[in-house]
Amino acid sequence: MGGHEEQEGARQGFDVADAAPLLLDPHGLVAGWTVHAERLLGHGAAETVGRKFADLLETGDAERLTDLLGRCRAGSDWAGPMTARHRDGRPVPVAVRVAPTTAPRGRAALLVLLSELGDADRGWGLSRRVLEQLVDGNPIGIAVVDTDLRYVWSNAALEQFGGGPAHRRPGLRFTDVQPGLGGDAVEERMRHVLETGEQVVGYEHVGRARSAPLRETAYMLSFTRLEDDRGDPMGVYYTVVDVTERHRTRQRLALLDRAGKHIGRTLDVMTTAQELADVAVPGLADFVTVDLLETVPGGAEPVPEPSAGSERVPLRRAGHRSLYEDLPRTAVDSGAVVAYLTDSPPVRCLTTGRSWRQEQLDPLGVEWAVGAPGGRESTFLELGLRSAMIVPIRARGTTLGLTTFFRRRQSPFDADDLHLAEDLVSRAAVCVENARRHTRERDAALVLQRSLLPRRLPELDAVEVAACYRPADELTGLGGDWYDLIPLSGARVALVAGEVPGHGIAAAAAMGRLRTAVRTLAAIDLPPEEVLAHLDDLASRSARDDGAGEGADAPDHSVGSGCVYVVYDPADGRCTMAAADHPAPAVVAPDGTVGFVDLPQGPSLGVGGPPFEAVELSLDEGSTLVLYTDGLLAHDGDGGEDAGRERLRRALEGTAREQRPGCQAVIDALVPSRPEDDAALLMARTRRLAPEQVAAWELPPDPAVVADARRSAQDQLSRWGLDDELVFTTELLVSELVTNAVRHASGRVRLRLILERTLVCEVLDGGASAPHLRHPRAMDEGGRGLLLVSQLAERWGTRFVPDGKIIWAEQPLTTPPE
């Protein structure tokens, strides 16, 4: 063809030589731009690299681009006409071809070829020579079968997947050239494509070829029906890509995921070891044994090395799992002692702490365990074991035992299998060590677990907290002083400090009971004065019960305890508190001035007296609430409580300028390193919710207002940028809560939404009766509202306020708000 004819052919079709190439990353972003592309569309490299390729297309083509790129990432090519946008805004009809390729450094990418279409012919095509180059030089296996599923043609790349050379395939079927690979399932897909014309993309087929029965292979296939000019099926065109490595990687990740879910579910050493064996079979091995040093199941420290001069090293069989009932015949039961010879691979791994792998075991070699049932050791040939790995169980630098993996019929263990086994065992080793330590400290934990102070205070938007505790008992570190931070409904928070008379385990146990009781009362949203009243009753009853059972020689440390309970609301800055014979909190204003709350003091818990009183005040944002026990005010000198307050005031001055509450500096300044009394300090810097985080609506008590409330909530959640699923569940919650308020309550109704770390929906009404969750029968017409609320919300409840009650429901945020 002459030059003029070539130019005319390029205008009427797609000429690869005349195309403008560019490169996309797997996400559709332009990764490479050329001068040809700039000449065609007018955009320079600086303004296109890193930009979505879809931005360069007309709207209709941009919308279908995501699906096209997904098919190409799966290994398919695509070609067709599109309309691009020139830099000056005019449309540019182009012929587009997209094909998967490899970018520099081996990264996956997509090659795009653009060619401008002439006005005379918007259609396009490729010459036979170009098509032959595309299919013959393609690294992806390609084949065509007829309507009888017999090969008509295949490219050379298909030979890499087995089945013989391409010239021998015509006339044969997939099951003929790949026997044993499960070809029936592949041919079933082909028949489906022939019958329906539906394209099958990304079908993953896993099997074992007869030529390599021990190795599992995975292929990704795509099928397309070929039709003649009348639309009748002529056959099936399919492509195949080897994804065995990806399949194995996915299997490894799935195995580790199962390990994370199923190993360490209990704090029992033997159970944890058995869970390790259960997870490894059959995903990694045919037979697994887990042996621990004899001292480990009992919780004692492991012996690092075998005793000198011993010929055998005893271990305790903690778990084993076999894929076959007869493997092995000499297995010892879990809990029994199994001994290994000192020169055997298991003992070498035990002493060195390094793993061991053998691709092919000596068939005549005997099993390393000594003294197995049956009176003699079986050979690996008799057991049918072909390949083995041994991985020591190590945690925190100490070897706890061994895990041995065997294969009988799978392919031999390779280096990747060993890495996977080491990762698996290392995860399980931490669980085994945790279970061992739990066993050793179980008795102490049962006594102290409810008495210790909170190890980590929750992170909340309402306050930024810091806490310190200095016990008088240096030996045990236990005392009766305590503090707590409790999240409440509606983004509120409760701050608590208290003290129990005495020191040591008994005082700590009493403190643990009080702290648990406070958390229980806080969960039902009682006001501060009522919380203290219930604590007073609890201490009184506990003293009577203990006195009746043990006599006066066993006093209840709860009696005479002090406590202060504070509730802070970040929506409006209101703070409500009450105290039972406990020092009043201090408040550090944002400007650094320090004051003490004028808080009425109620009686000590359990001794009886007048009712507790609460006070309410408003705090500016950035104020710091300081709760403390009287050990912080005690001093060797004189001066009493007033002098202690003055020392505390001086220590607190200047903390408002610190980025975080300076808790440790305050307690170091006021409390000696060996105090005579326990001292606890809790500092909480207050925050306010932004106005846009709270939305409230006053609603008339009319059933027709429910629909308006739903729409208002939907609009507000849309403004917050929350996802559709959360909008849907919130609409249901609003509908049920507002309906209940309108139907069963009287007076005003208010709907409030709060966006914090969670989404809170509150409905206030004037009713005084608490709602109850019912379980309606099938024929009941009502009673399902709160049941639906309990199913949709993560938490829900009721709290009473002076002008009625509030029913609230809390949902987690599936996506962060915009």
C-alpha positions in Angstrom: 0.0 0.0 0.0 1.4 3.4 -0.9 1.7 6.4 1.4 -1.5 8.0 0.3 -3.4 4.7 0.7 -1.8 4.2 4.1 -3.0 7.6 5.3 -6.5 7.0 3.9 -6.5 3.6 5.7 -5.4 5.2 9.0 -8.3 7.7 8.8 -10.8 5.0 8.2 -9.5 2.5 10.7 -7.2 2.1 13.7 -3.5 2.2 12.8 -1.3 1.2 15.7 1.6 3.1 14.3 -0.5 6.3 14.2 -1.9 5.9 17.7 -1.2 8.1 20.7 -0.1 5.9 23.6 -0.5 6.6 27.3 -0.2 4.6 30.5 -2.7 4.2 33.3 -2.2 2.7 36.8 -4.7 0.0 37.9 -7.0 2.7 39.4 -7.4 4.6 36.2 -5.0 7.4 36.9 -2.7 8.7 34.2 0.8 7.4 34.9 2.5 8.2 31.6 1.7 10.9 28.9 3.3 11.2 25.5 3.9 14.0 23.0 1.4 12.2 20.6 -1.3 12.3 23.2 -0.6 16.0 23.9 -0.9 16.7 20.1 -4.2 14.8 19.9 -5.9 16.3 23.0 -4.0 19.5 23.7 -3.2 18.5 27.4 0.3 18.6 28.6 2.0 16.0 30.8 2.1 18.3 33.9 -1.7 18.7 33.9 -2.6 15.1 33.1 -0.2 12.8 35.1 -2.0 11.8 38.3 -5.4 12.8 36.9 -8.3 10.4 36.2 -8.4 9.3 32.6 -12.2 9.5 32.9 -11.9 13.3 33.3 -10.6 13.5 29.7 -13.7 11.8 28.3 -17.3 12.8 27.7 -19.8 11.9 30.4 -21.2 8.8 28.9 -17.9 7.2 28.1 -16.5 8.3 31.5 -19.3 6.4 33.3 -18.6 3.1 31.5 -14.8 3.4 31.9 -14.7 1.9 35.4 -16.3 -1.4 34.2 -14.0 -1.5 31.1 -10.9 -0.9 33.2 -12.0 -3.7 35.6 -12.3 -6.1 32.8 -8.9 -5.1 31.4 -7.2 -5.5 34.8 -8.6 -9.1 34.9 -6.6 -9.8 31.8 -8.9 -8.9 28.9 -8.3 -6.4 26.1 -10.9 -3.9 25.0 -11.3 -1.8 21.9 -14.0 0.6 20.7 -14.9 4.2 19.8 -15.1 6.9 22.4 -15.4 10.7 22.5 -12.6 12.6 24.3 -12.5 16.3 25.3 -9.8 18.5 23.9 -8.2 21.1 26.1 -10.1 23.8 24.3 -13.4 22.0 25.1 -14.3 20.6 21.7 -15.2 16.8 21.4 -12.6 14.6 19.8 -13.9 11.2 18.4 -11.2 8.6 19.0 -10.7 4.9 18.6 -9.5 3.4 21.9 -7.7 0.2 22.7 -6.9 -0.8 26.3 -4.7 -3.7 27.2 -3.0 -4.8 30.4 0.8 -4.4 30.6 3.6 -4.1 33.0 5.0 -0.7 34.0 8.6 -0.1 35.1 9.7 -2.1 38.3 7.2 -4.8 37.4 4.1 -2.9 38.5 0.7 -3.7 36.9 -0.6 -1.0 34.5 -2.9 -0.5 31.5 -1.7 0.6 28.1 -4.2 2.9 26.2 -3.8 3.7 22.5 -5.8 6.6 21.1 -6.4 7.3 17.4 -8.5 10.1 16.0 -11.5 8.9 13.8 -12.0 10.6 10.5 -15.3 12.3 9.7 -15.9 9.9 6.8 -16.0 6.7 8.9 -16.5 6.4 12.6 -16.1 2.7 12.5 -12.7 1.1 12.8 -10.9 -2.2 12.4 -7.5 -4.0 12.5 -5.7 -5.7 9.7 -5.2 -9.4 9.9 -1.5 -8.9 10.3 -2.0 -6.7 13.3 -4.5 -9.1 14.8 -2.1 -12.0 14.4 0.6 -10.1 16.1 -1.7 -9.3 19.0 -2.8 -12.9 19.6 0.4 -14.7 18.8 2.6 -12.3 20.8 0.2 -12.1 23.7 1.5 -13.7 26.9 -2.0 -14.6 27.9 -3.2 -18.0 26.8 -5.9 -17.7 24.1 -8.0 -20.5 22.4 -11.1 -20.9 20.2 -13.4 -24.0 20.4 -16.3 -24.9 18.2 -19.9 -25.7 19.2 -18.8 -29.2 20.1 -16.1 -27.7 22.5 -13.3 -29.0 20.3 -10.3 -26.8 19.7 -10.1 -24.9 16.5 -7.2 -22.6 17.2 -4.9 -21.7 20.2 -1.9 -19.4 20.5 1.6 -20.4 21.6 1.1 -18.9 25.1 -1.5 -21.5 25.9 1.2 -24.2 25.9 2.7 -22.9 29.1 -0.4 -24.2 31.0 0.1 -27.8 29.8 -1.8 -29.9 27.3 0.8 -30.2 24.6 1.8 -27.9 21.6 -0.8 -25.8 19.8 -0.7 -27.8 16.5 -1.8 -31.0 18.4 -4.9 -29.4 20.0 -7.3 -29.1 17.0 -10.1 -31.6 17.3 -9.5 -32.3 21.0 -11.5 -31.1 23.9 -10.3 -29.4 27.2 -10.8 -32.7 29.1 -8.7 -34.5 26.5 -5.6 -32.2 26.8 -5.9 -31.6 30.6 -7.1 -34.8 32.2 -7.4 -34.8 35.9 -7.7 -31.0 36.1 -11.4 -31.0 36.7 -12.1 -30.0 33.1 -15.8 -30.9 33.4 -16.4 -27.6 35.3 -14.6 -25.6 32.6 -16.6 -27.2 29.8 -19.8 -26.6 31.7 -19.0 -22.8 31.6 -18.3 -23.1 27.9 -21.8 -24.7 27.3 -23.4 -22.0 29.4 -21.8 -19.3 27.2 -22.8 -21.0 24.0 -26.4 -21.4 25.2 -27.0 -18.0 26.7 -24.4 -15.7 25.0 -23.5 -14.3 28.5 -19.8 -13.5 28.8 -18.1 -15.1 31.8 -15.2 -13.0 33.1 -12.8 -13.9 35.9 -13.8 -17.5 36.5 -11.2 -19.1 38.8 -10.6 -22.8 38.4 -8.5 -24.8 40.9 -7.3 -28.3 40.3 -4.3 -30.7 40.0 -2.9 -31.6 36.6 -2.2 -35.3 36.0 1.4 -34.4 35.2 1.8 -32.8 38.6 -0.7 -34.4 41.0 0.9 -33.1 44.1 0.8 -29.4 43.1 -2.5 -27.5 43.1 -2.8 -25.0 40.3 -5.2 -22.1 39.8 -6.2 -20.4 36.6 -8.3 -17.4 35.8 -10.5 -17.9 32.7 -12.8 -15.7 30.7 -15.2 -17.0 28.0 -16.9 -15.1 25.2 -19.3 -16.6 22.5 -18.4 -16.1 18.9 -21.2 -15.5 16.5 -21.6 -15.3 12.7 -23.2 -12.5 10.7 -26.7 -13.8 11.5 -25.9 -14.0 15.3 -25.7 -17.8 15.4 -23.1 -19.2 17.8 -19.9 -20.4 16.1 -17.9 -21.4 19.2 -16.3 -19.9 22.3 -13.2 -17.7 22.6 -11.5 -18.0 26.0 -8.4 -16.6 27.7 -6.5 -18.1 30.6 -4.0 -16.7 33.1 -2.1 -18.6 35.7 -3.0 -17.2 39.2 -1.5 -20.1 41.2 0.7 -17.8 43.3 -2.1 -15.4 44.0 -4.3 -18.4 45.0 -1.6 -19.7 47.3 -1.1 -16.2 48.8 -4.8 -15.9 49.4 -4.8 -19.3 51.1 -1.9 -18.3 53.3 -3.7 -15.1 54.3 -6.9 -17.1 55.0 -5.0 -19.5 57.2 -3.5 -16.6 59.2 -6.9 -15.0 59.4 -8.4 -18.3 60.8 -5.5 -18.5 63.3 -6.3 -15.0 64.5 -9.9 -16.0 65.0 -9.5 -19.5 66.4 -6.3 -19.6 68.4 -6.2 -18.1 71.8 -10.0 -18.0 72.4 -9.4 -19.3 75.9 -6.7 -18.8 78.5 -6.0 -22.5 78.7 -2.6 -23.8 77.6 -3.7 -27.2 76.4 -6.7 -25.8 74.5 -4.6 -23.1 72.8 -2.1 -25.8 71.7 -4.9 -27.9 70.2 -6.3 -24.9 68.4 -2.9 -24.4 66.7 -3.0 -28.0 65.5 -6.6 -27.7 64.3 -5.9 -24.6 62.3 -2.9 -26.0 60.5 -4.7 -29.1 59.2 -5.4 -29.4 56.3 -4.5 -25.9 55.2 -0.8 -26.4 55.8 -0.1 -30.0 56.7 -1.6 -33.5 56.8 -0.5 -34.2 60.4 0.5 -31.7 63.1 1.8 -32.3 66.7 2.2 -29.7 69.4 4.6 -30.6 72.2 5.3 -28.3 75.2 8.0 -28.4 77.9 6.6 -30.2 80.9 6.5 -27.1 83.1 4.5 -24.9 80.7 1.0 -26.4 81.0 1.2 -25.9 84.8 2.1 -22.3 84.4 5.7 -22.6 85.7 8.7 -21.0 84.0 9.9 -23.2 81.1 13.3 -25.0 81.5 15.5 -23.5 78.8 17.6 -26.6 77.9 17.6 -30.3 78.5 19.4 -31.5 81.6 23.0 -32.5 81.1 23.7 -36.1 80.4 20.2 -37.1 79.6 19.6 -39.2 76.5 15.9 -38.2 76.1 14.1 -35.0 76.4 10.6 -35.3 77.8 7.9 -33.1 76.4 4.1 -33.1 77.0 1.9 -33.7 74.0 -0.5 -30.7 74.1 -2.3 -31.1 70.8 -2.3 -33.1 67.6 -4.5 -33.2 64.5 -4.4 -35.6 61.5 -6.1 -35.5 58.1 -6.2 -39.3 58.0 -7.5 -41.7 60.7 -4.5 -44.0 60.4 -1.9 -41.2 60.7 0.0 -41.9 62.7 -0.7 -45.2 64.4 1.8 -44.3 67.2 0.3 -41.0 68.2 0.2 -40.4 72.0 -2.8 -38.8 73.6 -2.9 -35.1 74.5 -1.5 -34.7 78.0 0.8 -37.7 77.8 4.6 -37.4 78.0 6.5 -38.0 74.8 10.3 -38.3 74.8 12.7 -37.3 72.0 16.3 -38.4 71.5 18.8 -35.7 72.2 20.4 -35.9 68.7 17.0 -35.7 66.9 15.9 -32.7 64.9 13.2 -31.8 67.4 15.6 -31.5 70.3 18.1 -29.5 68.1 15.3 -27.1 67.3 14.4 -26.9 71.0 17.9 -26.0 72.0 18.8 -23.7 69.2 15.4 -22.0 68.7 15.7 -22.3 64.9 13.3 -24.0 62.6 14.1 -27.1 60.5 12.7 -28.4 57.2 13.2 -31.6 55.2 11.6 -31.8 51.8 12.0 -35.5 51.5 12.2 -37.6 54.7 14.4 -40.8 54.7 11.7 -43.5 54.1 13.6 -45.9 56.4 14.2 -43.3 59.1 12.3 -44.0 62.4 10.0 -41.5 64.1 11.9 -39.3 66.5 9.6 -39.9 69.4 10.7 -42.6 71.9 8.4 -44.9 73.9 5.4 -44.6 71.7 2.5 -47.1 72.1 3.1 -50.4 70.4 6.6 -51.1 71.8 8.6 -50.0 68.8 9.2 -47.0 66.6 7.6 -46.9 63.2 9.5 -45.8 60.1 8.4 -42.8 58.0 7.7 -45.2 55.2 5.2 -47.2 57.3 3.5 -44.0 58.4 3.5 -42.6 54.9 5.2 -39.4 55.9 7.2 -37.7 53.1 8.0 -34.2 54.2 8.4 -32.4 57.5 8.9 -29.1 59.3 9.7 -28.3 62.9 9.1 -24.8 64.3 9.9 -24.0 67.9 7.2 -22.2 69.9 9.0 -19.1 71.2 7.5 -16.1 73.0 9.3 -13.2 74.7 12.7 -14.8 73.9 11.8 -18.1 75.6 11.2 -21.5 73.9 8.0 -23.1 75.2 7.9 -26.2 73.0 7.7 -27.4 69.4 5.2 -27.7 66.5 5.9 -30.4 64.0 4.2 -30.5 60.5 4.1 -33.5 58.3 2.8 -34.1 54.7 1.8 -37.4 53.2 0.3 -36.7 49.8 0.7 -33.0 49.3 3.7 -31.5 47.6 6.9 -31.3 49.7 7.2 -28.3 52.1 9.1 -25.4 50.5 10.6 -22.2 51.9 7.3 -20.4 51.6 5.6 -23.1 53.6 8.2 -22.7 56.4 7.8 -18.9 56.5 4.0 -19.4 56.8 4.5 -22.0 59.6 6.8 -19.7 61.5 4.3 -16.9 61.2 1.5 -19.1 62.3 3.4 -20.5 65.3 4.7 -17.1 66.4 1.1 -15.9 66.7 0.1 -19.0 68.6 3.2 -18.7 70.8 2.0 -15.4 72.2 -1.3 -17.0 73.1 0.4 -20.0 74.7 2.5 -17.7 76.8 -0.4 -15.6 77.8 -2.3 -18.7 78.8 0.7 -19.9 80.8 1.0 -16.7 82.7 -2.7 -16.7 83.3 -2.5 -20.2 84.8 0.4 -19.1 87.1 -1.5 -16.0 88.3 -5.0 -17.3 88.3 -5.5 -17.3 92.0 -4.3 -13.7 92.4 -6.3 -12.5 89.4 -9.5 -14.0 90.8 -9.1 -11.8 94.0 -7.8 -8.6 92.4 -9.3 -8.4 88.9 -12.3 -6.4 90.1 -10.3 -4.3 92.5 -7.7 -2.7 90.3 -7.9 0.8 89.0 -8.8 1.2 85.3 -5.6 0.6 83.4 -6.7 2.8 80.5 -9.2 5.6 80.5 -11.4 5.8 77.4 -10.8 8.5 74.8 -13.8 10.8 74.6 -14.7 14.0 72.8 -16.3 15.5 75.9 -13.1 15.6 78.0 -9.4 15.1 77.8 -8.3 13.2 80.9 -5.2 12.3 82.9 -5.0 10.3 86.1 -2.5 9.3 88.7 -2.5 6.9 91.7 0.0 6.6 94.4 -0.7 3.8 97.0 0.6 3.8 100.5 1.2 0.0 100.4 4.4 -0.3 98.3 4.6 -4.1 98.5 1.3 -4.8 96.8 0.5 -1.5 95.2 -3.1 -1.9 96.4 -5.3 0.5 98.3 -8.8 1.8 98.6 -8.6 5.0 96.6 -10.0 5.0 93.1 -11.1 7.0 90.1 -13.1 6.3 87.0 -14.3 7.8 83.7 -17.6 6.5 82.4 -19.1 7.3 79.0 -22.8 8.2 79.3 -25.6 8.6 76.8 -25.9 11.8 74.7 -22.1 12.3 74.6 -22.1 13.0 78.3 -19.4 11.6 80.7 -19.3 10.7 84.4 -16.1 11.4 86.4 -15.8 9.6 89.7 -13.3 9.6 92.6 -13.6 7.8 95.9 -11.8 6.3 98.8 -12.3 3.2 101.0 -10.8 3.1 104.5 -7.7 1.0 105.0 -5.1 -0.5 102.7 -4.2 -3.8 101.0 -6.2 -6.5 99.4 -9.3 -6.2 101.5 -9.6 -2.4 100.9 -8.9 -3.0 97.2 -11.7 -5.6 97.0 -14.2 -3.3 98.7 -13.1 -0.5 96.3 -13.7 -2.9 93.3 -17.2 -3.6 94.5 -18.0 0.1 94.8 -16.5 0.9 91.4 -18.5 -1.9 89.8 -21.7 -0.7 91.5 -21.0 2.9 90.3 -20.6 1.7 86.7 -23.8 -0.2 86.9 -25.7 2.8 88.3 -24.2 5.0 85.6 -25.4 2.7 82.9 -29.0 3.4 83.9 -28.4 7.2 83.8 -29.2 8.0 87.4 -28.5 11.6 88.6 -25.5 12.0 90.9 -27.5 12.3 94.1 -29.4 9.1 93.4 -26.2 7.2 92.5 -24.8 8.1 95.9 -28.0 7.1 97.6 -27.9 3.6 96.0 -24.2 3.3 96.9 -25.2 4.1 100.5 -27.8 1.4 100.6 -25.4 -1.1 99.1 -22.8 -0.4 101.7 -25.3 -0.7 104.5 -26.7 -4.0 103.2 -23.2 -5.3 102.7 -22.2 -4.4 106.2 -25.3 -6.2 107.7 -24.7 -9.3 105.6 -21.0 -9.5 106.4 -21.7 -8.9 110.1 -24.3 -11.6 110.2 -22.0 -14.2 108.6 -18.6 -13.4 110.0 -19.0 -11.3 113.1 -17.5 -8.0 114.2 -13.9 -9.2 113.6 -14.4 -8.9 109.8 -15.4 -5.3 109.1 -16.7 -4.2 105.7 -14.4 -1.6 104.3 -17.2 -0.2 102.2 -18.7 1.4 105.3 -17.3 4.9 105.8 -16.2 5.2 102.2 -16.3 8.6 100.4 -17.2 9.3 96.8 -17.8 12.2 94.5 -19.8 11.7 91.3 -19.8 14.3 88.5 -21.7 14.4 85.2 -20.6 16.7 82.4 -22.6 17.5 79.3 -20.4 18.8 76.4 -23.5 19.9 74.5 -24.1 22.9 76.8 -21.2 22.8 79.3 -23.5 21.9 82.3 -21.9 20.0 85.1 -23.8 18.3 87.9 -22.2 16.7 91.0 -22.8 15.3 94.4 -20.5 14.1 97.2 -20.5 11.6 100.1 -17.9 12.8 102.6 -15.4 13.6 99.9 -13.4 16.7 99.1 -15.1 19.0 96.6 -13.5 19.1 93.1 -11.3 22.0 92.0 -11.9 23.9 88.8 -9.1 25.4 86.8 -10.5 28.1 84.5 -9.1 28.6 81.0 -7.3 31.7 82.2 -5.5 29.6 84.9 -7.4 30.7 88.0 -8.2 27.9 90.4 -11.4 27.6 92.5 -13.1 25.0 94.5 -16.8 24.0 94.1 -19.1 24.9 96.9 -20.4 21.4 97.2 -22.7 20.2 100.1 -21.2 17.2 101.8 -23.4 14.2 102.4 -22.6 11.5 104.9 -20.1 8.7 104.4 -21.4 5.6 102.6 -23.2 3.1 104.8 -23.5 5.2 108.0 -26.9 6.8 107.2 -27.9 10.4 107.5 -29.6 13.2 105.5 -30.2 12.8 101.8 -27.4 13.7 99.3 -27.6 17.1 97.5 -26.5 17.9 94.0 -25.2 21.2 92.6 -25.2 22.3 89.0 -22.8 24.8 87.4 -21.7 25.8 83.9 -18.1 25.3 82.7 -16.4 27.2 80.0 -14.7 25.2 77.3 -11.1 24.4 78.3 -11.8 24.4 82.0 -10.2 21.5 84.0 -12.1 19.6 86.5 -9.9 18.2 89.3 -11.1 15.2 91.3 -8.9 13.9 94.1 -8.8 12.0 97.4 -7.8 13.4 100.7 -4.4 11.8 100.5 -3.5 14.6 98.1 -4.2 17.2 100.8 -2.4 15.4 103.7 0.9 16.8 104.8 3.4 16.1 107.6 3.1 19.7 108.8 0.0 21.4 110.2 -2.6 23.6 108.8 -5.4 21.1 108.1 -7.6 20.9 105.1 -7.4 24.7 104.3 -3.6 24.5 104.0 -3.9 21.4 101.8 -6.3 23.2 99.5 -3.9 26.1 99.2 -1.0 23.8 98.3 -3.2 22.2 95.7 -4.2 25.6 94.3 -0.6 26.5 93.8 0.2 23.2 92.2 -2.7 23.6 89.8 -1.9 27.1 88.7 -0.4 27.2 85.3 -1.8 23.8 84.2 -4.3 25.5 81.9 -1.4 26.5 79.7 -0.3 22.9 79.2 -1.3 21.0 76.2 -2.5 18.1 78.3 -3.5 18.1 81.9 -0.3 17.9 84.0 -1.4 15.2 86.4 2.0 13.6 87.3 3.6 17.0 88.1 0.7 17.8 90.5 0.9 14.5 92.4 4.7 14.7 92.6 4.5 18.2 94.1 2.0 17.2 96.7 2.5 13.6 97.6 5.8 12.1 98.9 7.2 9.0 97.3 6.2 6.9 100.4 2.9 8.4 101.5 1.1 7.5 104.7 -2.2 7.5 102.8 -3.3 6.5 99.3 -3.7 9.4 96.9 -5.6 9.5 93.6 -5.9 12.4 91.1 -8.2 12.7 88.1 -7.9 15.8 85.9 -10.4 16.3 83.0 -10.2 19.3 80.6 -13.6 20.0 79.2 -14.6 20.4 75.6 -17.8 21.6 73.9 -19.5 20.0 71.0 -19.5 22.3 68.0 -23.0 23.7 67.1 -23.0 21.8 63.9 -22.6 18.5 65.8 -26.0 18.9 67.5 -29.4 19.3 65.7 -32.7 19.6 67.7 -36.4 20.0 66.7 -39.4 20.8 68.9 -42.3 18.6 67.7 -46.0 19.0 68.3 -47.7 15.9 69.9 -49.3 14.9 66.6 -48.9 11.6 64.9 -48.6 13.4 61.6 -45.3 14.9 62.7 -43.5 11.5 62.5 -43.0 11.9 58.7 -41.6 15.4 59.2 -39.2 14.1 61.9 -37.9 11.4 59.5 -37.3 14.0 56.7 -35.6 16.4 59.1 -33.3 13.6 60.3 -32.6 12.4 56.8 -31.6 16.0 55.7 -29.4 16.5 58.7 -27.5 13.2 58.2 -27.0 14.1 54.6 -25.5 17.4 55.6 -23.2 15.5 57.9 -22.1 13.3 55.0 -23.1 10.0 56.6 -23.7 6.9 54.4 -27.1 5.7 53.2 -27.2 2.6 55.5 -26.9 4.8 58.6 -29.5 7.2 57.2 -31.9 4.4 56.7 -31.5 2.9 60.2 -31.7 6.4 61.8 -35.0 7.1 59.9 -36.4 3.9 61.5 -35.2 4.8 65.0 -36.6 8.3 64.7 -39.9 6.9 63.4 -40.2 4.5 66.3 -39.1 6.8 69.1 -41.2 9.8 68.0 -44.2 7.5 67.4 -43.9 6.1 71.0 -43.5 9.6 72.4 -46.6 10.9 70.6 -48.7 7.9 71.4 -47.8 7.2 75.0 -46.6 10.5 76.5 -47.9 13.9 77.1 -46.6 17.4 76.8 -43.7 18.6 74.6 -41.7 16.3 72.3 -38.2 17.1 71.3 -35.9 15.2 68.8 -32.2 15.7 69.0 -29.3 14.2 67.0 -25.8 14.3 68.2 -22.8 13.5 66.0 -19.7 12.5 68.1 -17.7 9.3 67.9 -21.1 7.7 67.5 -24.5 9.0 66.2 -27.0 9.5 69.1 -30.7 9.9 68.5 -32.7 11.3 71.5 -36.4 11.9 71.9 -37.7 13.8 75.0 -41.3 13.7 76.1 -43.2 14.7 79.2 -44.0 11.2 80.4 -42.8 9.8 83.6 -43.2 6.1 83.0 -40.2 4.1 81.8 -40.6 2.1 78.5 -40.3 -1.6 78.6 -38.9 -3.9 75.9 -41.6 -6.4 74.9 -41.5 -9.6 72.8 -44.9 -9.4 70.9 -46.6 -12.5 69.7 -47.3 -13.0 66.0 -50.9 -11.7 66.2 -50.1 -8.6 68.3 -50.6 -5.3 66.5 -48.1 -3.3 68.6 -45.2 -3.7 71.0 -42.5 -4.0 68.4 -41.1 -0.5 68.5 -38.5 -0.8 71.2 -37.7 -4.3 70.1 -36.8 -2.8 66.7 -34.8 -0.1 68.4 -32.8 -2.6 70.3 -32.0 -4.5 67.1 -31.0 -1.4 65.1 -29.0 0.5 67.8 -25.7 -0.6 69.4 -26.9 0.8 72.7 -30.2 2.3 73.9 -31.8 3.4 77.1 -33.8 5.9 79.1 -32.9 8.7 81.4 -35.1 10.9 83.4 -34.8 14.7 83.4 -36.8 17.3 85.4 -39.3 17.9 82.6 -39.8 14.2 81.6 -37.7 11.5 80.2 -35.3 10.9 77.2 -35.2 7.7 75.2 -31.9 7.5 73.4 -30.3 5.2 70.8 -26.7 5.1 69.8 -25.2 3.8 66.5 -21.6 3.4 65.5 -20.4 5.4 62.5 -19.6 3.1 59.6 -17.8 5.9 57.8 -16.3 9.1 59.3 -18.4 12.2 58.7 -17.2 14.7 56.1 
